[in-house]
Amino acid sequence: MTTPKDSDPGIRLAILGLGNMGSAILGGALDAGIVDPAAVLILDPDSDRLSDFQDRGCRIGSIEELAAAPCILLAVKPQIFPEVAPELAAHAGDRTVISVMAGLHSDRIADALGPDIRVIRAMPNTPASIGHGVTAISTTGDVPDADRAFARSLFESVGTVVDVEEDLMFAVTATSGSGPAWVFRLVEAWIEAAVEHGIPPETAKTLVHGTLLGAAHLLDHSDQDAGALRKAVTSKGGTTAAGQAAMDDHGFDHAVRQSIAAATRRGRELDRNA
């Protein structure tokens, strides 16, 4: 079995998977100076994803080298994990693994990778690609403080970080991990509705995007919550009140709750089937 002394002393972080999320996290960490590119080992089956980071000084490694790193970021899809886990387990040792895989409990990850593996779970979202993500982190009690701090710094380089208990990770994934999709779905419908009422598509896009961004900034900077801000826009008997009444009549709030519930259930199913 690989032991800590077998790892390359110059490697601080190894990353398996440089898709949208893995690339965003690594890019943010490098930009913020969280880790020296020479201390990063990268691995992805798509060589095109590796070239930019190799140009920045990161090292392309093998699965054996990656498995020996002191800290490993698993940024692959959860459906891929069963394929790579045996290769990682064959070379595993005293390591900390940071997983951004949705729906896979830390116990399942640790069991698949062998003894002496400690797991930090993180659920970022896609706005991390522009430094405005929000990430929930949960850690097991055996994770050293230094590794907790390092993991937190990685995700703080691409946005906001909150700590949660792992049992809440399924709900977190549905709330913020999938959350951008809920917003984008709303925007699609919002623009389509505006166009149906005669507004040119590009104008509708500008109006909707600008309103969304402005409302988000207002919510972030105001000392009032969303409910109070909504009421401040809503005059009795006015146009906003009429629109909200239509939302109520057509079950808007119920649809949102059901979306979160369905995504949470799917996360639990992925965990059971892993």
NORLINTA-V214374 format. One record per residue. RES is the residue in one letter. NEAR is the number of other ideal C-beta (glycine too) atoms within 8 Angstrom. Layout:
# NORLINTA-V214374
res->RES near->NEAR
res->RES near->NEAR
This chain:
# NORLINTA-V214374
res->M near->6
res->T near->10
res->T near->7
res->P near->7
res->K near->4
res->D near->7
res->S near->11
res->D near->8
res->P near->4
res->G near->5
res->I near->14
res->R near->9
res->L near->14
res->A near->16
res->I near->15
res->L near->15
res->G near->14
res->L near->13
res->G near->11
res->N near->7
res->M near->12
res->G near->15
res->S near->12
res->A near->14
res->I near->18
res->L near->15
res->G near->9
res->G near->14
res->A near->14
res->L near->14
res->D near->7
res->A near->8
res->G near->5
res->I near->10
res->V near->11
res->D near->7
res->P near->10
res->A near->8
res->A near->9
res->V near->17
res->L near->15
res->I near->15
res->L near->13
res->D near->12
res->P near->3
res->D near->7
res->S near->7
res->D near->5
res->R near->11
res->L near->13
res->S near->8
res->D near->7
res->F near->16
res->Q near->11
res->D near->6
res->R near->8
res->G near->7
res->C near->13
res->R near->9
res->I near->8
res->G near->9
res->S near->6
res->I near->11
res->E near->8
res->E near->12
res->L near->14
res->A near->16
res->A near->12
res->A near->15
res->P near->8
res->C near->14
res->I near->15
res->L near->16
res->L near->13
res->A near->13
res->V near->11
res->K near->8
res->P near->11
res->Q near->5
res->I near->9
res->F near->15
res->P near->8
res->E near->6
res->V near->11
res->A near->10
res->P near->7
res->E near->9
res->L near->14
res->A near->10
res->A near->7
res->H near->12
res->A near->14
res->G near->13
res->D near->5
res->R near->15
res->T near->14
res->V near->15
res->I near->14
res->S near->12
res->V near->13
res->M near->12
res->A near->10
res->G near->13
res->L near->12
res->H near->9
res->S near->12
res->D near->6
res->R near->10
res->I near->16
res->A near->11
res->D near->6
res->A near->10
res->L near->12
res->G near->8
res->P near->4
res->D near->8
res->I near->12
res->R near->13
res->V near->14
res->I near->17
res->R near->13
res->A near->13
res->M near->13
res->P near->15
res->N near->13
res->T near->9
res->P near->10
res->A near->17
res->S near->9
res->I near->5
res->G near->8
res->H near->6
res->G near->15
res->V near->11
res->T near->15
res->A near->14
res->I near->14
res->S near->13
res->T near->10
res->T near->9
res->G near->4
res->D near->4
res->V near->12
res->P near->7
res->D near->6
res->A near->6
res->D near->12
res->R near->11
res->A near->8
res->F near->10
res->A near->15
res->R near->10
res->S near->11
res->L near->16
res->F near->16
res->E near->9
res->S near->12
res->V near->15
res->G near->13
res->T near->7
res->V near->11
res->V near->8
res->D near->6
res->V near->10
res->E near->5
res->E near->10
res->D near->5
res->L near->10
res->M near->14
res->F near->12
res->A near->9
res->V near->12
res->T near->15
res->A near->14
res->T near->9
res->S near->10
res->G near->11
res->S near->11
res->G near->9
res->P near->9
res->A near->7
res->W near->10
res->V near->9
res->F near->8
res->R near->8
res->L near->8
res->V near->11
res->E near->8
res->A near->8
res->W near->9
res->I near->12
res->E near->8
res->A near->8
res->A near->11
res->V near->11
res->E near->6
res->H near->6
res->G near->4
res->I near->9
res->P near->6
res->P near->8
res->E near->6
res->T near->8
res->A near->12
res->K near->9
res->T near->8
res->L near->10
res->V near->12
res->H near->9
res->G near->8
res->T near->8
res->L near->10
res->L near->8
res->G near->8
res->A near->9
res->A near->8
res->H near->8
res->L near->9
res->L near->9
res->D near->6
res->H near->5
res->S near->7
res->D near->2
res->Q near->6
res->D near->5
res->A near->6
res->G near->6
res->A near->8
res->L near->13
res->R near->9
res->K near->7
res->A near->7
res->V near->6
res->T near->10
res->S near->6
res->K near->5
res->G near->4
res->G near->8
res->T near->5
res->T near->9
res->A near->11
res->A near->8
res->G near->8
res->Q near->10
res->A near->8
res->A near->8
res->M near->9
res->D near->9
res->D near->6
res->H near->6
res->G near->7
res->F near->8
res->D near->8
res->H near->7
res->A near->8
res->V near->9
res->R near->8
res->Q near->8
res->S near->10
res->I near->11
res->A near->9
res->A near->9
res->A near->11
res->T near->12
res->R near->8
res->R near->9
res->G near->14
res->R near->10
res->E near->9
res->L near->12
res->D near->12
res->R near->6
res->N near->5
res->A near->10
